[in-house]
Amino acid sequence: METISFARGVPAPECLPEEELADCARTVIAREGKSLLSYGPSAGHTPLRALIAEWFGVHPYRVLLTNGSLQGLWLLAKRYGRGYGVVVEWPSYDRALKVLLESGASLLAVVVDDEGMNIDDLDSVLMGQARPGFAYTIPTFQNPTGRTMPHERRSRLVQSLGRREVMIVEDDPYALIRFDGEPVSSIFDYAGKNSIYMSSFSKTIAPGLRVGFMILPESAADDLAEDASATYITPSLVSQAIVHEFISRGSFEPNLRRTNELLRLRRDAMLAALEKHFSGAKWTRPEGGYFVWLEAPLGTNFNEVLARAEGVTAVSGSEFSAAASAVRLAYSYAAPDEIEAGVERLAAAM
Ligand code: PMP
């Protein structure tokens, strides 16, 4: 029996536009190979910085390109988190929490409810604390819960942290992976200089390119470019030029529509299968992104369920420091008919 994976947040192979990317790679190396294949600016490929700056209406100097966005978080954590508390959602993306802890930050955990970070809990966590290094949030289609913070909660978060002069780091790789509903403005749109926006092309083009970016306040741009230079000299300019070529050719939007349609079918298959096999449990119904968060009645232990389950994998809530009665189900990878079979196998192990 082939194992069906709901474990990793990776796109299905058919989402990856490999032929077009091969052509972009050939084009950019033929055209700019001498500079792309050497060391270059530590902040990344200048034309891609300019293009992203235009998207966000900022000066290109504020755009730092990294080898995936997780590396951007690592740079931030080392400079602004070490020796400080960092506000995080609870539960949150396991790798991000690990990066923060390994960089020497301590975690100030704020409970996530149906609308994201709970502001009353945030206020009580921060009471009597020294000013945190920053606050880390994934407001749209959160990893692991799939939840999206509505507008009102975002603005309360901005107010609450702004009052305390705490920088908000908004990790937003899933915002464009939207299948239905209306987009919500990013925190960056209203927190302005009090926030850092972080995203990547991992979900919108291909994760293997490892192209991430941050929009930084002017005061941080030089410092972080210097840290980048000290860490890896230059990020992967070839990958960044491929992304730039892909966007400049007009391939970005049509590819996004195509992949979102492939992923929408998977989200729909996951929700339909849960409806069929998991009465008595509750789960999130995301309008996009990669994840559904399933909460079974208390007493369920998904560490045990997953150990028992045959032919299906997922990640227990305990990996995200949540209760083991919850589980993260990534619908991004498996084919729609496999998703139905995988959920059935999971239900059989309950
Ligand atoms: N942030 C979040 C919330 C993620 O889910 C992921 C990928 N799973 C990342 C960052 C890392 O992405 P990248 O490939 O850009 O490093």
Residues whose N, C-alpha, C, O or C-beta is under 5 A from the ligand:
A	BS01	PMP	G9 G68 S69 L70 Q71 Y93 I138 N143 D171 S200 S202 P207 G212
